[in-house]
Amino acid sequence: QCPYHGWTYSNRGKLVGVTTGKEAYGNKLNKTDLGLLAIPRLEVYKGLIFGCLDPQAQTLENYLGDMRFYIDLFVDRSDEGLQVVGAPQRWVVNANWKTAA
C-alpha cells in the first residue's frame, strides 16, 4: 500500500491521518509540518471552485474565455444547480497508475 496516498486533511489543511504512517515512516513523521499550504488564488465560477498556484496569473474569467459558454450550458441546465447522482465508479486494475495520468 502506498504510504503517501490516502493522507487526510482537516478543512483547515491540517494533516490528520496518514495511511500506514507508523509502518512507512516509523516515529519520524511530524504531521504538524506537513499541512496543506494556502492557495495564492482561489476563485469560484458557477459554484465550481478553481485554485491557481500562480498569484500573478490572469483572472479566472479571462482564463476560461469562450469555455465559459460551455460551462454555463452544463451548469445552468437546472434551476436547482448540479447534482451528483449515485456513488463514484471505481475499478481495480493491475496497472501502473502513471499510465492513466
C-alpha positions in Angstrom: 0.0 0.0 0.0 1.3 3.4 -0.9 2.4 5.4 2.2 1.6 8.7 0.5 -1.9 8.3 -1.0 -4.7 8.2 1.4 -3.5 11.0 3.6 -6.4 13.0 5.1 -6.6 16.7 6.0 -9.0 18.8 8.0 -11.0 21.6 6.5 -8.2 24.0 7.6 -5.5 22.0 5.8 -4.1 20.3 8.9 -2.8 16.7 8.3 -4.9 14.5 10.5 -4.4 11.0 9.1 -1.6 9.1 7.3 -2.3 5.7 5.8 0.3 3.2 7.1 2.0 6.0 8.9 4.0 4.0 11.5 4.8 1.2 9.1 6.1 3.5 6.4 7.7 6.3 8.5 8.2 4.9 12.0 8.2 7.8 14.5 9.9 10.2 12.1 6.7 11.7 10.6 5.7 15.0 12.1 2.2 15.7 10.9 2.4 19.3 12.2 5.0 20.1 9.5 3.0 18.5 6.6 -0.2 20.5 6.5 -1.5 22.0 3.2 -0.4 25.4 2.1 -2.8 28.2 1.2 -3.6 28.5 -2.5 -2.5 32.0 -3.7 -5.6 32.5 -5.9 -8.9 30.9 -5.4 -12.0 31.8 -7.5 -15.5 30.4 -7.9 -17.4 30.3 -11.1 -21.0 29.0 -11.1 -20.3 27.1 -7.9 -17.1 25.4 -9.3 -14.0 26.1 -7.3 -10.8 26.9 -9.1 -7.4 27.2 -7.4 -4.3 28.7 -9.0 -0.7 28.4 -7.7 0.5 31.5 -9.6 -0.6 34.7 -7.8 0.3 36.7 -11.0 -1.9 34.6 -13.3 -4.7 36.1 -15.3 -8.2 36.1 -13.8 -10.3 33.0 -14.0 -12.8 34.8 -16.2 -10.1 35.6 -18.7 -8.5 32.2 -18.5 -11.8 30.4 -19.1 -12.5 32.7 -22.1 -15.0 31.1 -24.5 -15.1 28.0 -22.4 -17.5 29.8 -20.0 -20.2 29.4 -22.6 -19.9 25.6 -22.3 -19.7 25.6 -18.6 -22.8 27.7 -18.5 -24.6 25.3 -20.7 -23.8 22.4 -18.4 -24.3 24.2 -15.0 -27.4 26.2 -15.9 -29.4 23.2 -17.1 -31.5 23.2 -14.0 -32.6 26.0 -11.6 -31.5 23.7 -8.7 -27.9 23.5 -10.0 -25.7 20.5 -10.4 -26.5 17.3 -8.6 -24.2 14.2 -8.3 -26.3 11.1 -8.7 -25.0 7.7 -7.5 -21.8 6.6 -6.0 -18.5 7.1 -7.7 -17.4 4.4 -10.1 -14.2 2.6 -9.0 -12.1 -0.1 -10.7 -9.2 -2.2 -9.6 -6.8 -2.9 -12.3 -3.3 -4.4 -12.4 -1.6 -1.4 -14.0 0.8 1.5 -13.4 -1.3 4.4 -12.2 1.0 6.8 -14.1 -0.2 5.4 -17.4 -3.7 6.8 -16.9 -2.3 10.1 -15.7 
